[in-house]
Amino acid sequence: MEAIFRVDGATVQTSPFAAGPWDPGMQHGAAPASLICWAVERLPAAVPMRVARLTVDLMRPVPVAPLTVETEILREGRKIQLAAIRLLADGKEVVRASALRIRKDEVALPTDRPFPPLDLPPPEQGGDALGGAMSNTPFLSGLEMRNVKGAFNTPGPAAIWYRAARPIVEGAPLSPLMRAAIAADFCNGTSAFLSFKHWTFINADLTLSLAREPVGEWILLDAETWAGPDSIGIAAARLADRDGYFGRAVQSVLFEKR
């Protein structure tokens, strides 16, 4: 399958498969979020580290067009590292992100259950989650989706397994962090309670917190959306793999009539 991005130094070429459901010229949020993960994991560190928290702010719609990626280490320490990542389109900042990386150090904890076990069926027991207008979204053509609670196009909370099949960066494998970020960006769509036909519910950001790295290719998103009376809400989810739950994701959502 054709990759979403081709990276040459700081320059990023974008394929049409990055497009989301709202506008064919605008990227799905999971595309730049996974590109940022790729950039973060390439940063040097004094000791082995992994991302514990990633926050992605969507400053403007991200076009399906060439991008520039910039990275900066804001704080370098023996235990934590804070990095900033920016994506620019035609010289304008479209995405700003921060990543907190923490030192990896094997430790024996005084418990045999450090994270909750999986309490929903595995992907093999789920139904095909794609359908309707969303099935024509270019970015979704590179995903497998299996719903095990609720459904993608049915209002209300839902739990869906996601497997990213399309490469994100040409020549680079999909890392566990990239897979988690791709699934996490579907919080608002997974748990939508308004009609996609009559409403848009675009997320302005994404925060991903990981207690551990996920294992395997399938990521479970167990999501729900809450809305206030002023067009603003949040979409939040528990993230799991076959071994159990490993993280949480939260988005700030803007609701607008089409």
ChimeraX commands (.cxc) that place a marker at each C-alpha (Angstrom):
marker #1 position 0.00,0.00,0.00 radius 0.5
marker #1 position 1.17,3.54,-0.74 radius 0.5
marker #1 position 2.48,5.35,2.34 radius 0.5
marker #1 position 0.78,8.49,3.65 radius 0.5
marker #1 position 4.02,10.51,3.86 radius 0.5
marker #1 position 7.39,10.61,2.15 radius 0.5
marker #1 position 9.98,12.38,4.30 radius 0.5
marker #1 position 13.18,13.95,2.97 radius 0.5
marker #1 position 14.99,15.80,5.72 radius 0.5
marker #1 position 12.52,18.36,7.08 radius 0.5
marker #1 position 10.28,18.21,4.00 radius 0.5
marker #1 position 7.23,15.95,3.96 radius 0.5
marker #1 position 5.27,15.02,0.84 radius 0.5
marker #1 position 1.66,14.01,1.51 radius 0.5
marker #1 position -0.38,11.47,-0.44 radius 0.5
marker #1 position -4.15,11.83,-1.08 radius 0.5
marker #1 position -4.71,8.94,1.34 radius 0.5
marker #1 position -4.20,11.38,4.23 radius 0.5
marker #1 position -7.60,12.99,3.62 radius 0.5
marker #1 position -10.33,12.85,6.25 radius 0.5
marker #1 position -14.15,12.88,6.15 radius 0.5
marker #1 position -14.80,16.62,6.33 radius 0.5
marker #1 position -12.95,17.90,3.25 radius 0.5
marker #1 position -10.92,15.98,0.61 radius 0.5
marker #1 position -8.24,18.65,0.82 radius 0.5
marker #1 position -7.87,18.38,4.60 radius 0.5
marker #1 position -6.00,15.63,6.42 radius 0.5
marker #1 position -7.59,13.25,8.90 radius 0.5
marker #1 position -6.22,14.13,12.34 radius 0.5
marker #1 position -4.70,10.66,12.76 radius 0.5
marker #1 position -2.33,11.31,9.84 radius 0.5
marker #1 position -0.38,14.27,11.31 radius 0.5
marker #1 position -0.62,12.77,14.81 radius 0.5
marker #1 position 1.14,9.60,13.65 radius 0.5
marker #1 position 3.72,11.64,11.71 radius 0.5
marker #1 position 4.50,13.53,14.92 radius 0.5
marker #1 position 4.97,10.22,16.75 radius 0.5
marker #1 position 7.45,9.14,14.08 radius 0.5
marker #1 position 9.38,12.42,14.48 radius 0.5
marker #1 position 9.44,12.18,18.29 radius 0.5
marker #1 position 10.79,8.65,18.28 radius 0.5
marker #1 position 13.68,9.71,16.06 radius 0.5
marker #1 position 14.89,12.29,18.60 radius 0.5
marker #1 position 18.10,11.39,20.46 radius 0.5
marker #1 position 18.02,10.72,24.21 radius 0.5
marker #1 position 20.78,10.29,26.77 radius 0.5
marker #1 position 19.14,7.12,28.16 radius 0.5
marker #1 position 16.44,4.75,26.84 radius 0.5
marker #1 position 13.09,6.56,26.98 radius 0.5
marker #1 position 9.55,6.24,25.68 radius 0.5
marker #1 position 6.62,8.62,25.34 radius 0.5
marker #1 position 4.39,8.75,28.42 radius 0.5
marker #1 position 2.26,11.70,27.27 radius 0.5
marker #1 position 1.68,13.23,23.85 radius 0.5
marker #1 position -0.42,16.35,23.24 radius 0.5
marker #1 position -1.27,17.42,19.70 radius 0.5
marker #1 position -2.87,20.84,19.09 radius 0.5
marker #1 position -4.43,21.33,15.66 radius 0.5
marker #1 position -3.78,25.02,15.06 radius 0.5
marker #1 position -5.34,25.10,11.59 radius 0.5
marker #1 position -6.78,22.55,9.15 radius 0.5
marker #1 position -3.87,20.44,7.92 radius 0.5
marker #1 position -3.90,20.44,4.11 radius 0.5
marker #1 position -3.18,17.44,1.92 radius 0.5
marker #1 position -0.05,19.20,0.72 radius 0.5
marker #1 position 3.70,19.39,1.39 radius 0.5
marker #1 position 4.63,19.98,5.03 radius 0.5
marker #1 position 7.71,20.99,6.97 radius 0.5
marker #1 position 8.48,19.23,10.26 radius 0.5
marker #1 position 10.46,20.95,13.03 radius 0.5
marker #1 position 11.57,19.38,16.31 radius 0.5
marker #1 position 13.16,20.86,19.43 radius 0.5
marker #1 position 14.19,19.35,22.76 radius 0.5
marker #1 position 12.91,21.76,25.42 radius 0.5
marker #1 position 14.29,19.92,28.41 radius 0.5
marker #1 position 16.86,17.16,28.50 radius 0.5
marker #1 position 17.25,15.28,31.75 radius 0.5
marker #1 position 18.34,11.93,33.11 radius 0.5
marker #1 position 14.73,10.96,33.89 radius 0.5
marker #1 position 12.53,13.04,31.61 radius 0.5
marker #1 position 12.73,14.73,28.25 radius 0.5
marker #1 position 10.27,17.30,26.92 radius 0.5
marker #1 position 10.15,17.82,23.16 radius 0.5
marker #1 position 8.25,20.21,20.89 radius 0.5
marker #1 position 7.19,19.31,17.35 radius 0.5
marker #1 position 5.70,21.60,14.74 radius 0.5
marker #1 position 4.19,20.95,11.33 radius 0.5
marker #1 position 4.06,23.85,8.88 radius 0.5
marker #1 position 2.23,24.19,5.57 radius 0.5
marker #1 position 3.40,26.93,3.22 radius 0.5
marker #1 position 5.27,28.48,6.15 radius 0.5
marker #1 position 2.23,28.57,8.48 radius 0.5
marker #1 position 2.08,26.48,11.64 radius 0.5
marker #1 position -0.76,23.96,11.34 radius 0.5
marker #1 position 0.08,21.55,14.18 radius 0.5
marker #1 position 1.94,22.08,17.44 radius 0.5
marker #1 position 2.71,19.14,19.72 radius 0.5
marker #1 position 4.58,18.34,22.90 radius 0.5
marker #1 position 5.87,14.95,23.98 radius 0.5
marker #1 position 6.95,13.92,27.45 radius 0.5
marker #1 position 9.39,11.03,27.37 radius 0.5
marker #1 position 10.38,9.22,30.58 radius 0.5
marker #1 position 13.34,6.97,31.27 radius 0.5
marker #1 position 12.68,3.27,30.77 radius 0.5
marker #1 position 13.88,1.16,33.69 radius 0.5
marker #1 position 12.68,-2.37,34.38 radius 0.5
marker #1 position 11.24,-2.61,37.89 radius 0.5
marker #1 position 9.49,-5.40,39.78 radius 0.5
marker #1 position 6.22,-4.01,41.15 radius 0.5
marker #1 position 4.56,-5.54,44.23 radius 0.5
marker #1 position 1.45,-6.58,42.27 radius 0.5
marker #1 position 0.60,-9.15,39.62 radius 0.5
marker #1 position -2.05,-6.90,38.00 radius 0.5
marker #1 position -0.43,-3.53,37.20 radius 0.5
marker #1 position -3.08,-2.75,34.55 radius 0.5
marker #1 position -6.72,-3.81,34.01 radius 0.5
marker #1 position -7.26,-6.96,31.95 radius 0.5
marker #1 position -9.24,-6.84,28.72 radius 0.5
marker #1 position -13.00,-7.01,29.42 radius 0.5
marker #1 position -14.29,-6.84,25.82 radius 0.5
marker #1 position -14.15,-9.40,22.97 radius 0.5
marker #1 position -11.04,-9.58,20.73 radius 0.5
marker #1 position -11.15,-8.19,17.18 radius 0.5
marker #1 position -11.89,-11.59,15.64 radius 0.5
marker #1 position -15.26,-11.57,17.40 radius 0.5
marker #1 position -16.18,-8.05,16.26 radius 0.5
marker #1 position -18.26,-6.91,13.33 radius 0.5
marker #1 position -17.08,-4.82,10.41 radius 0.5
marker #1 position -17.25,-1.25,11.73 radius 0.5
marker #1 position -17.07,0.58,8.40 radius 0.5
marker #1 position -20.14,1.62,6.48 radius 0.5
marker #1 position -22.09,4.60,5.19 radius 0.5
marker #1 position -20.42,7.85,4.15 radius 0.5
marker #1 position -17.38,7.25,6.34 radius 0.5
marker #1 position -16.38,4.19,4.32 radius 0.5
marker #1 position -15.34,6.49,1.45 radius 0.5
marker #1 position -12.83,8.44,3.59 radius 0.5
marker #1 position -9.35,8.05,2.01 radius 0.5
marker #1 position -7.52,7.66,5.33 radius 0.5
marker #1 position -9.91,4.92,6.45 radius 0.5
marker #1 position -9.03,2.86,3.38 radius 0.5
marker #1 position -5.81,1.92,5.19 radius 0.5
marker #1 position -7.54,0.74,8.38 radius 0.5
marker #1 position -9.26,-2.40,9.59 radius 0.5
marker #1 position -12.01,-1.76,12.15 radius 0.5
marker #1 position -13.99,-4.26,14.25 radius 0.5
marker #1 position -16.70,-3.08,16.64 radius 0.5
marker #1 position -17.31,-5.06,19.85 radius 0.5
marker #1 position -19.63,-2.61,21.64 radius 0.5
marker #1 position -22.01,-0.22,19.92 radius 0.5
marker #1 position -21.11,0.72,16.35 radius 0.5
marker #1 position -19.25,3.38,14.42 radius 0.5
marker #1 position -22.39,4.83,12.81 radius 0.5
marker #1 position -24.72,4.27,15.79 radius 0.5
marker #1 position -25.07,7.16,18.29 radius 0.5
marker #1 position -23.61,6.60,21.73 radius 0.5
marker #1 position -20.54,5.07,23.42 radius 0.5
marker #1 position -18.77,2.37,21.47 radius 0.5
marker #1 position -15.70,0.15,21.52 radius 0.5
marker #1 position -13.87,-0.54,18.27 radius 0.5
marker #1 position -10.65,-2.36,17.47 radius 0.5
marker #1 position -8.38,-0.52,14.99 radius 0.5
marker #1 position -5.54,-1.93,12.94 radius 0.5
marker #1 position -3.50,0.43,10.77 radius 0.5
marker #1 position -2.45,-1.41,7.61 radius 0.5
marker #1 position -1.18,1.42,5.43 radius 0.5
marker #1 position 2.40,2.66,6.06 radius 0.5
marker #1 position 2.54,6.15,7.50 radius 0.5
marker #1 position 6.10,7.13,6.59 radius 0.5
marker #1 position 7.59,5.51,3.52 radius 0.5
marker #1 position 10.28,3.00,4.45 radius 0.5
marker #1 position 9.49,3.06,8.19 radius 0.5
marker #1 position 7.53,0.51,10.22 radius 0.5
marker #1 position 4.50,1.50,12.29 radius 0.5
marker #1 position 5.63,1.77,15.92 radius 0.5
marker #1 position 3.39,0.96,18.92 radius 0.5
marker #1 position 3.11,4.70,19.64 radius 0.5
marker #1 position 2.01,5.46,16.08 radius 0.5
marker #1 position -0.63,2.73,16.22 radius 0.5
marker #1 position -1.94,4.07,19.53 radius 0.5
marker #1 position -2.13,7.64,18.21 radius 0.5
marker #1 position -3.98,6.57,15.05 radius 0.5
marker #1 position -6.64,4.75,17.06 radius 0.5
marker #1 position -6.88,7.49,19.71 radius 0.5
marker #1 position -7.73,10.14,17.14 radius 0.5
marker #1 position -10.98,8.28,16.42 radius 0.5
marker #1 position -12.45,9.05,19.87 radius 0.5
marker #1 position -15.00,11.55,18.54 radius 0.5
marker #1 position -16.03,9.38,15.59 radius 0.5
marker #1 position -16.20,6.15,17.57 radius 0.5
marker #1 position -18.49,7.60,20.24 radius 0.5
marker #1 position -20.42,10.16,18.16 radius 0.5
marker #1 position -23.97,10.79,19.38 radius 0.5
marker #1 position -24.99,13.18,16.58 radius 0.5
marker #1 position -25.73,12.44,12.94 radius 0.5
marker #1 position -22.69,12.68,10.69 radius 0.5
marker #1 position -25.07,13.77,7.92 radius 0.5
marker #1 position -26.27,16.84,9.80 radius 0.5
marker #1 position -23.40,17.70,12.16 radius 0.5
marker #1 position -19.63,18.03,12.24 radius 0.5
marker #1 position -17.74,17.24,15.43 radius 0.5
marker #1 position -14.14,18.13,14.75 radius 0.5
marker #1 position -11.52,17.70,17.45 radius 0.5
marker #1 position -9.20,20.62,18.19 radius 0.5
marker #1 position -6.58,18.52,19.95 radius 0.5
marker #1 position -5.57,15.07,21.14 radius 0.5
marker #1 position -3.88,14.04,24.39 radius 0.5
marker #1 position -2.59,10.52,24.73 radius 0.5
marker #1 position -1.29,9.08,28.03 radius 0.5
marker #1 position 0.39,5.67,28.10 radius 0.5
marker #1 position 1.08,3.57,31.18 radius 0.5
marker #1 position 2.90,1.12,28.93 radius 0.5
marker #1 position 3.56,0.53,25.25 radius 0.5
marker #1 position 0.89,-1.43,23.42 radius 0.5
marker #1 position 1.63,-4.88,22.05 radius 0.5
marker #1 position 0.59,-6.13,18.62 radius 0.5
marker #1 position -1.15,-4.47,15.68 radius 0.5
marker #1 position -4.71,-4.18,17.03 radius 0.5
marker #1 position -5.66,-1.27,19.33 radius 0.5
marker #1 position -9.01,-1.15,21.16 radius 0.5
marker #1 position -10.69,2.23,21.64 radius 0.5
marker #1 position -13.47,2.13,24.27 radius 0.5
marker #1 position -14.87,5.65,23.86 radius 0.5
marker #1 position -17.64,8.01,24.92 radius 0.5
marker #1 position -18.47,11.65,24.21 radius 0.5
marker #1 position -19.79,14.28,26.61 radius 0.5
marker #1 position -21.16,17.60,25.39 radius 0.5
marker #1 position -21.97,20.88,27.09 radius 0.5
marker #1 position -24.65,23.45,26.13 radius 0.5
marker #1 position -22.19,25.72,24.32 radius 0.5
marker #1 position -21.12,23.62,21.29 radius 0.5
marker #1 position -18.06,22.24,23.13 radius 0.5
marker #1 position -17.48,18.76,24.47 radius 0.5
marker #1 position -14.92,16.06,25.07 radius 0.5
marker #1 position -14.41,12.62,23.59 radius 0.5
marker #1 position -12.46,10.26,25.83 radius 0.5
marker #1 position -11.43,6.62,25.65 radius 0.5
marker #1 position -9.62,3.77,27.32 radius 0.5
marker #1 position -6.97,2.19,25.10 radius 0.5
marker #1 position -6.22,-1.53,25.16 radius 0.5
marker #1 position -4.45,-4.32,23.32 radius 0.5
marker #1 position -4.99,-8.06,23.63 radius 0.5
marker #1 position -3.14,-8.06,26.98 radius 0.5
marker #1 position -5.32,-5.39,28.62 radius 0.5
marker #1 position -5.66,-1.62,29.03 radius 0.5
marker #1 position -2.57,0.51,28.64 radius 0.5
marker #1 position -3.64,4.15,28.24 radius 0.5
marker #1 position -6.22,6.87,27.83 radius 0.5
marker #1 position -7.03,9.46,25.19 radius 0.5
marker #1 position -8.96,12.75,25.36 radius 0.5
marker #1 position -10.05,15.19,22.63 radius 0.5
marker #1 position -11.67,18.62,22.82 radius 0.5
marker #1 position -14.56,18.66,20.32 radius 0.5
marker #1 position -16.43,21.45,18.53 radius 0.5
marker #1 position -20.01,20.65,17.44 radius 0.5
marker #1 position -21.42,22.54,14.44 radius 0.5
marker #1 position -24.44,22.07,12.18 radius 0.5
marker #1 position -23.57,21.45,8.55 radius 0.5
marker link #1:1,2 radius 0.2
marker link #1:2,3 radius 0.2
marker link #1:3,4 radius 0.2
marker link #1:4,5 radius 0.2
marker link #1:5,6 radius 0.2
marker link #1:6,7 radius 0.2
marker link #1:7,8 radius 0.2
marker link #1:8,9 radius 0.2
marker link #1:9,10 radius 0.2
marker link #1:10,11 radius 0.2
marker link #1:11,12 radius 0.2
marker link #1:12,13 radius 0.2
marker link #1:13,14 radius 0.2
marker link #1:14,15 radius 0.2
marker link #1:15,16 radius 0.2
marker link #1:16,17 radius 0.2
marker link #1:17,18 radius 0.2
marker link #1:18,19 radius 0.2
marker link #1:19,20 radius 0.2
marker link #1:20,21 radius 0.2
marker link #1:21,22 radius 0.2
marker link #1:22,23 radius 0.2
marker link #1:23,24 radius 0.2
marker link #1:24,25 radius 0.2
marker link #1:25,26 radius 0.2
marker link #1:26,27 radius 0.2
marker link #1:27,28 radius 0.2
marker link #1:28,29 radius 0.2
marker link #1:29,30 radius 0.2
marker link #1:30,31 radius 0.2
marker link #1:31,32 radius 0.2
marker link #1:32,33 radius 0.2
marker link #1:33,34 radius 0.2
marker link #1:34,35 radius 0.2
marker link #1:35,36 radius 0.2
marker link #1:36,37 radius 0.2
marker link #1:37,38 radius 0.2
marker link #1:38,39 radius 0.2
marker link #1:39,40 radius 0.2
marker link #1:40,41 radius 0.2
marker link #1:41,42 radius 0.2
marker link #1:42,43 radius 0.2
marker link #1:43,44 radius 0.2
marker link #1:44,45 radius 0.2
marker link #1:45,46 radius 0.2
marker link #1:46,47 radius 0.2
marker link #1:47,48 radius 0.2
marker link #1:48,49 radius 0.2
marker link #1:49,50 radius 0.2
marker link #1:50,51 radius 0.2
marker link #1:51,52 radius 0.2
marker link #1:52,53 radius 0.2
marker link #1:53,54 radius 0.2
marker link #1:54,55 radius 0.2
marker link #1:55,56 radius 0.2
marker link #1:56,57 radius 0.2
marker link #1:57,58 radius 0.2
marker link #1:58,59 radius 0.2
marker link #1:59,60 radius 0.2
marker link #1:60,61 radius 0.2
marker link #1:61,62 radius 0.2
marker link #1:62,63 radius 0.2
marker link #1:63,64 radius 0.2
marker link #1:64,65 radius 0.2
marker link #1:65,66 radius 0.2
marker link #1:66,67 radius 0.2
marker link #1:67,68 radius 0.2
marker link #1:68,69 radius 0.2
marker link #1:69,70 radius 0.2
marker link #1:70,71 radius 0.2
marker link #1:71,72 radius 0.2
marker link #1:72,73 radius 0.2
marker link #1:73,74 radius 0.2
marker link #1:74,75 radius 0.2
marker link #1:75,76 radius 0.2
marker link #1:76,77 radius 0.2
marker link #1:77,78 radius 0.2
marker link #1:78,79 radius 0.2
marker link #1:79,80 radius 0.2
marker link #1:80,81 radius 0.2
marker link #1:81,82 radius 0.2
marker link #1:82,83 radius 0.2
marker link #1:83,84 radius 0.2
marker link #1:84,85 radius 0.2
marker link #1:85,86 radius 0.2
marker link #1:86,87 radius 0.2
marker link #1:87,88 radius 0.2
marker link #1:88,89 radius 0.2
marker link #1:89,90 radius 0.2
marker link #1:90,91 radius 0.2
marker link #1:91,92 radius 0.2
marker link #1:92,93 radius 0.2
marker link #1:93,94 radius 0.2
marker link #1:94,95 radius 0.2
marker link #1:95,96 radius 0.2
marker link #1:96,97 radius 0.2
marker link #1:97,98 radius 0.2
marker link #1:98,99 radius 0.2
marker link #1:99,100 radius 0.2
marker link #1:100,101 radius 0.2
marker link #1:101,102 radius 0.2
marker link #1:102,103 radius 0.2
marker link #1:103,104 radius 0.2
marker link #1:104,105 radius 0.2
marker link #1:105,106 radius 0.2
marker link #1:106,107 radius 0.2
marker link #1:107,108 radius 0.2
marker link #1:108,109 radius 0.2
marker link #1:109,110 radius 0.2
marker link #1:110,111 radius 0.2
marker link #1:111,112 radius 0.2
marker link #1:112,113 radius 0.2
marker link #1:113,114 radius 0.2
marker link #1:114,115 radius 0.2
marker link #1:115,116 radius 0.2
marker link #1:116,117 radius 0.2
marker link #1:117,118 radius 0.2
marker link #1:118,119 radius 0.2
marker link #1:119,120 radius 0.2
marker link #1:120,121 radius 0.2
marker link #1:121,122 radius 0.2
marker link #1:122,123 radius 0.2
marker link #1:123,124 radius 0.2
marker link #1:124,125 radius 0.2
marker link #1:125,126 radius 0.2
marker link #1:126,127 radius 0.2
marker link #1:127,128 radius 0.2
marker link #1:128,129 radius 0.2
marker link #1:129,130 radius 0.2
marker link #1:130,131 radius 0.2
marker link #1:131,132 radius 0.2
marker link #1:132,133 radius 0.2
marker link #1:133,134 radius 0.2
marker link #1:134,135 radius 0.2
marker link #1:135,136 radius 0.2
marker link #1:136,137 radius 0.2
marker link #1:137,138 radius 0.2
marker link #1:138,139 radius 0.2
marker link #1:139,140 radius 0.2
marker link #1:140,141 radius 0.2
marker link #1:141,142 radius 0.2
marker link #1:142,143 radius 0.2
marker link #1:143,144 radius 0.2
marker link #1:144,145 radius 0.2
marker link #1:145,146 radius 0.2
marker link #1:146,147 radius 0.2
marker link #1:147,148 radius 0.2
marker link #1:148,149 radius 0.2
marker link #1:149,150 radius 0.2
marker link #1:150,151 radius 0.2
marker link #1:151,152 radius 0.2
marker link #1:152,153 radius 0.2
marker link #1:153,154 radius 0.2
marker link #1:154,155 radius 0.2
marker link #1:155,156 radius 0.2
marker link #1:156,157 radius 0.2
marker link #1:157,158 radius 0.2
marker link #1:158,159 radius 0.2
marker link #1:159,160 radius 0.2
marker link #1:160,161 radius 0.2
marker link #1:161,162 radius 0.2
marker link #1:162,163 radius 0.2
marker link #1:163,164 radius 0.2
marker link #1:164,165 radius 0.2
marker link #1:165,166 radius 0.2
marker link #1:166,167 radius 0.2
marker link #1:167,168 radius 0.2
marker link #1:168,169 radius 0.2
marker link #1:169,170 radius 0.2
marker link #1:170,171 radius 0.2
marker link #1:171,172 radius 0.2
marker link #1:172,173 radius 0.2
marker link #1:173,174 radius 0.2
marker link #1:174,175 radius 0.2
marker link #1:175,176 radius 0.2
marker link #1:176,177 radius 0.2
marker link #1:177,178 radius 0.2
marker link #1:178,179 radius 0.2
marker link #1:179,180 radius 0.2
marker link #1:180,181 radius 0.2
marker link #1:181,182 radius 0.2
marker link #1:182,183 radius 0.2
marker link #1:183,184 radius 0.2
marker link #1:184,185 radius 0.2
marker link #1:185,186 radius 0.2
marker link #1:186,187 radius 0.2
marker link #1:187,188 radius 0.2
marker link #1:188,189 radius 0.2
marker link #1:189,190 radius 0.2
marker link #1:190,191 radius 0.2
marker link #1:191,192 radius 0.2
marker link #1:192,193 radius 0.2
marker link #1:193,194 radius 0.2
marker link #1:194,195 radius 0.2
marker link #1:195,196 radius 0.2
marker link #1:196,197 radius 0.2
marker link #1:197,198 radius 0.2
marker link #1:198,199 radius 0.2
marker link #1:199,200 radius 0.2
marker link #1:200,201 radius 0.2
marker link #1:201,202 radius 0.2
marker link #1:202,203 radius 0.2
marker link #1:203,204 radius 0.2
marker link #1:204,205 radius 0.2
marker link #1:205,206 radius 0.2
marker link #1:206,207 radius 0.2
marker link #1:207,208 radius 0.2
marker link #1:208,209 radius 0.2
marker link #1:209,210 radius 0.2
marker link #1:210,211 radius 0.2
marker link #1:211,212 radius 0.2
marker link #1:212,213 radius 0.2
marker link #1:213,214 radius 0.2
marker link #1:214,215 radius 0.2
marker link #1:215,216 radius 0.2
marker link #1:216,217 radius 0.2
marker link #1:217,218 radius 0.2
marker link #1:218,219 radius 0.2
marker link #1:219,220 radius 0.2
marker link #1:220,221 radius 0.2
marker link #1:221,222 radius 0.2
marker link #1:222,223 radius 0.2
marker link #1:223,224 radius 0.2
marker link #1:224,225 radius 0.2
marker link #1:225,226 radius 0.2
marker link #1:226,227 radius 0.2
marker link #1:227,228 radius 0.2
marker link #1:228,229 radius 0.2
marker link #1:229,230 radius 0.2
marker link #1:230,231 radius 0.2
marker link #1:231,232 radius 0.2
marker link #1:232,233 radius 0.2
marker link #1:233,234 radius 0.2
marker link #1:234,235 radius 0.2
marker link #1:235,236 radius 0.2
marker link #1:236,237 radius 0.2
marker link #1:237,238 radius 0.2
marker link #1:238,239 radius 0.2
marker link #1:239,240 radius 0.2
marker link #1:240,241 radius 0.2
marker link #1:241,242 radius 0.2
marker link #1:242,243 radius 0.2
marker link #1:243,244 radius 0.2
marker link #1:244,245 radius 0.2
marker link #1:245,246 radius 0.2
marker link #1:246,247 radius 0.2
marker link #1:247,248 radius 0.2
marker link #1:248,249 radius 0.2
marker link #1:249,250 radius 0.2
marker link #1:250,251 radius 0.2
marker link #1:251,252 radius 0.2
marker link #1:252,253 radius 0.2
marker link #1:253,254 radius 0.2
marker link #1:254,255 radius 0.2
marker link #1:255,256 radius 0.2
marker link #1:256,257 radius 0.2
marker link #1:257,258 radius 0.2
view
